[in-house]
Amino acid sequence: MDRFILNQAETEGIYKFHRVDDEFIIFSKPKMKRKLIKTLVIWMVITIVAFNGLYDPKTVEILGVPVAALLITLLIFFRFILPAPKLIFDRLNNKVVFKGNFVNPRFSASFDAIDPALLYDDLLAVSHPIFSYSVLAFGEFKQDTWSFYVQYMDRNRPLPVGDVFDDYREKDYLRRKKDGYHSSLYPSSSYICEANSGFVNGTPEFKKQFSAFTLKIEDAHQRVIKYIEKDGNRLVDIDKLRFTGLYKDNMVFQYQSEPKYDDLKVYKSEDELKGCYLIHKKNMTIKVVS
């Protein structure tokens, strides 16, 4: 999620972002001009029907106005005066909250009880956990968009890629480090670590050498997994095969049953690498240090 995309959405009057950080994503859909025009047209139709005798004389009336017309008028009135509903993604408490109003009922549910839905042909929405209606989210209806929300709502993973989170990455990393290691809440098809999501928790020497690597961590990680599983004798939990640093021209991965939040570093000797997998940054050959 990039600042430019959020600013563009706000400039066009499509969304209003109230908070986007390491704890909450909160946004609403402001009242748009075309909705006001639509409301005005409905109001005019109601007025014509109510005061030109185009309704059944037996219709129940209040103060000379048909009840149906009065109810619709009240609904329009409430849409004018009530604040726009807010959709809240609460990262730390694993909650999705729709802060609605009289017209749009509120709901709150754990993220794992929420499913993605399609609205208006191509936009992502979240389905109510009980009732059959959906609330428009932010973004297109596609796998990458839903994966973004899944990663954001997994408090045990780094924040998703995007400069809007850059100011909060270190804070979020320190929180997870303080809490201790916890398994990911939701499965992911890709490897996510600090160094490929935006915040590099590495030594100065690591950062200097890492900047010269063109091999992507996620590509190297996938290649090592395939290497381990090639004989079909061992299935790898992708979150437990972790990138731990560099050794000469190699990325170093280690399978850890209980990963730690250690700074990524540059290894000086193979003696430190027993049981690790080394993958060369250019030819991607893999070596296991025994």
C-alpha positions in Angstrom: 0.0 0.0 0.0 1.6 3.2 -1.2 0.9 6.8 0.0 0.4 7.9 -3.6 -2.5 5.4 -4.1 -4.2 6.5 -0.9 -3.8 10.2 -1.7 -5.2 9.5 -5.2 -8.2 7.7 -3.8 -8.9 10.6 -1.4 -8.3 13.3 -4.0 -10.9 11.6 -6.2 -13.4 11.6 -3.3 -13.7 7.8 -3.4 -12.3 7.0 0.1 -11.4 8.8 3.2 -8.5 7.3 5.2 -8.8 8.0 8.9 -5.8 5.9 10.0 -3.3 3.6 8.4 -0.5 2.4 10.6 0.9 -0.6 12.5 -2.3 -1.0 14.5 -5.3 0.1 12.4 -6.5 0.6 8.9 -9.6 2.7 9.1 -11.4 4.2 6.1 -14.9 5.3 4.9 -16.6 6.1 1.7 -17.6 9.8 1.7 -20.8 11.0 0.2 -20.2 11.5 -3.5 -21.8 14.1 -5.8 -23.4 11.4 -8.0 -25.1 10.0 -4.9 -26.5 13.4 -4.0 -27.9 13.8 -7.5 -29.5 10.3 -7.3 -31.0 11.2 -4.0 -32.4 14.4 -5.4 -34.1 12.5 -8.3 -35.6 10.1 -5.8 -36.9 13.0 -3.7 -38.5 14.6 -6.8 -40.2 11.3 -7.7 -41.6 10.9 -4.2 -42.9 14.5 -4.2 -44.7 14.0 -7.5 -46.2 10.8 -6.4 -47.3 12.2 -3.0 -48.8 15.4 -4.1 -50.2 14.7 -7.5 -52.6 11.9 -6.6 -50.7 9.1 -8.5 -51.0 6.7 -5.6 -53.9 4.6 -4.4 -56.4 6.6 -2.4 -56.6 3.7 0.1 -52.9 4.0 0.9 -52.3 4.7 4.6 -51.2 8.3 5.1 -49.6 10.4 7.8 -50.3 14.1 7.6 -51.5 13.6 4.1 -48.3 11.8 2.9 -48.3 8.1 2.0 -46.4 6.1 4.6 -44.2 4.4 2.0 -43.1 7.8 0.6 -42.6 9.1 4.2 -40.3 6.2 5.1 -38.2 6.6 2.0 -37.9 10.3 2.7 -36.8 9.6 6.2 -34.2 7.1 4.9 -32.8 9.7 2.5 -32.8 12.2 5.3 -30.8 9.9 7.6 -28.3 9.2 4.8 -27.7 13.0 4.6 -27.2 13.6 8.3 -25.5 10.4 9.6 -21.7 10.1 9.4 -20.3 7.8 6.7 -19.8 4.2 8.0 -16.2 3.2 8.7 -14.5 -0.1 8.0 -11.9 -0.9 10.6 -9.1 -3.5 10.4 -7.7 -4.0 13.9 -4.3 -5.7 13.5 -3.4 -6.2 17.1 -6.7 -7.6 18.2 -7.5 -9.6 15.0 -10.8 -7.8 14.6 -12.8 -6.4 11.6 -15.3 -3.8 12.7 -17.9 -2.1 10.5 -18.8 1.0 12.4 -22.2 1.6 10.8 -25.2 3.7 11.7 -29.0 3.5 11.8 -29.1 2.8 8.1 -26.0 0.5 7.9 -26.0 -1.8 11.0 -22.7 -2.3 12.8 -20.9 -5.6 13.1 -17.6 -6.9 14.7 -15.9 -10.2 14.0 -12.6 -11.9 14.2 -10.7 -11.7 10.9 -10.7 -15.5 10.4 -14.6 -15.4 10.3 -14.5 -12.9 7.4 -14.5 -13.9 3.8 -13.7 -11.8 0.7 -16.6 -10.9 -1.6 -17.1 -9.2 -5.0 -19.0 -6.0 -5.4 -19.6 -3.8 -8.5 -18.0 -6.4 -10.8 -14.3 -5.7 -9.8 -14.1 -4.3 -6.2 -13.2 -6.2 -3.0 -15.6 -6.4 -0.2 -15.8 -8.3 3.1 -18.8 -10.5 3.9 -20.8 -10.1 7.0 -20.0 -13.2 9.2 -23.7 -14.0 9.7 -26.0 -12.1 7.3 -25.8 -12.2 3.6 -24.5 -8.8 2.8 -21.1 -7.3 2.1 -19.2 -4.2 2.9 -17.0 -2.5 0.3 -13.3 -2.6 1.2 -10.4 -0.8 -0.5 -8.9 -2.3 -3.6 -9.7 -4.6 -6.5 -11.1 -8.0 -6.2 -8.0 -10.1 -6.8 -5.6 -12.4 -4.9 -3.0 -9.8 -4.3 -5.4 -7.5 -2.6 -6.8 -10.1 -0.3 -3.3 -11.3 0.5 -2.4 -7.8 1.6 -5.2 -7.8 4.2 -4.2 -11.3 5.3 -0.7 -10.2 5.9 -1.7 -7.0 7.6 -4.1 -8.8 10.0 -1.4 -11.4 10.9 0.1 -9.6 13.9 2.9 -12.2 14.0 4.2 -11.3 10.5 5.9 -8.1 9.3 3.8 -5.4 7.9 3.0 -5.6 4.2 5.1 -3.9 1.5 4.3 -0.3 0.9 5.8 3.1 1.9 2.7 4.0 4.0 4.0 1.6 6.7 7.7 2.5 6.6 7.4 4.8 9.6 6.0 1.9 11.7 8.1 -1.1 10.7 10.8 -0.8 13.4 8.1 -0.3 16.1 6.2 -3.3 14.9 9.3 -5.4 14.7 10.3 -4.5 18.3 6.8 -5.4 19.5 7.0 -8.8 17.9 10.5 -9.3 19.3 9.3 -8.4 22.8 6.3 -10.7 22.5 8.5 -13.6 21.5 8.1 -15.8 18.5 4.6 -16.9 17.7 3.5 -18.9 14.6 1.8 -17.1 11.8 -1.9 -16.8 12.3 -2.7 -17.5 8.6 -1.0 -19.5 5.9 0.8 -17.7 3.1 2.0 -18.9 -0.3 5.1 -16.6 -0.1 7.9 -16.2 2.4 7.7 -12.9 4.3 10.5 -11.6 6.5 11.8 -8.2 7.6 14.3 -7.9 4.8 11.8 -8.4 2.0 9.0 -6.4 3.5 10.7 -3.1 4.2 12.6 -3.1 7.5 16.1 -4.7 7.5 17.0 -5.8 11.1 20.6 -6.4 10.1 24.1 -5.4 11.2 25.7 -2.5 9.4 28.0 -4.9 7.6 25.0 -7.0 6.5 23.1 -4.0 5.2 26.2 -2.9 3.2 26.7 -6.3 1.5 23.0 -7.0 1.1 22.5 -3.9 -1.0 24.7 -5.5 -3.7 22.5 -8.7 -3.9 20.1 -8.8 -6.9 18.8 -12.2 -5.9 15.4 -11.8 -4.3 15.0 -13.5 -0.9 11.6 -15.0 -1.8 13.0 -16.5 -4.9 16.0 -18.0 -3.1 13.7 -19.2 -0.3 11.5 -21.0 -2.8 14.5 -22.6 -4.6 15.8 -24.0 -1.2 12.4 -25.4 -0.3 12.3 -27.2 -3.7 15.8 -28.5 -3.0 14.8 -29.9 0.4 11.6 -31.5 -0.9 13.0 -32.8 -4.1 13.1 -36.5 -2.9 9.6 -36.3 -1.4 10.9 -37.3 2.0 10.4 -34.0 3.8 7.8 -31.3 3.6 8.9 -27.8 4.7 7.0 -25.3 6.7 7.8 -22.2 4.8 7.8 -20.0 7.9 10.4 -22.2 9.6 13.0 -22.0 6.9 14.3 -18.6 7.7 16.8 -16.2 6.0 19.5 -15.6 8.6 22.2 -13.7 6.7 25.0 -13.8 4.2 28.2 -15.8 3.7 30.5 -14.6 0.9 28.3 -14.7 -2.2 25.6 -16.7 -0.7 22.3 -16.2 1.1 22.0 -18.3 4.2 18.8 -20.1 5.2 18.3 -22.2 8.3 15.4 -24.5 9.3 14.4 -23.4 12.8 11.7 -25.1 14.9 11.6 -21.9 17.0 12.9 -19.0 15.0 14.4 -16.0 16.8 14.5 -12.3 16.1 18.2 -12.1 15.7 19.8 -9.4 13.5 20.7 -10.6 10.0 24.4 -10.8 9.8 27.5 -11.7 7.7 28.9 -15.0 8.7 32.7 -15.3 8.8 33.2 -19.0 8.8 31.5 -22.2 7.7 31.9 -23.4 11.3 28.9 -21.1 12.1 26.8 -22.6 9.4 26.3 -26.3 10.3 22.9 -27.4 9.1 22.4 -24.3 7.0 21.5 -24.0 3.3 23.6 -21.7 1.2 22.4 -20.4 -2.2 24.7 -18.5 -4.5 23.5 -15.1 -5.5 24.2 -15.5 -9.2 23.9 -19.2 -10.3 21.6 -20.2 -7.4 23.5 -23.4 -6.7 22.7 -24.8 -3.3 25.1 -26.2 -0.7 24.2 -27.8 2.6 26.8 -27.3 5.3 27.2 -30.5 7.3 
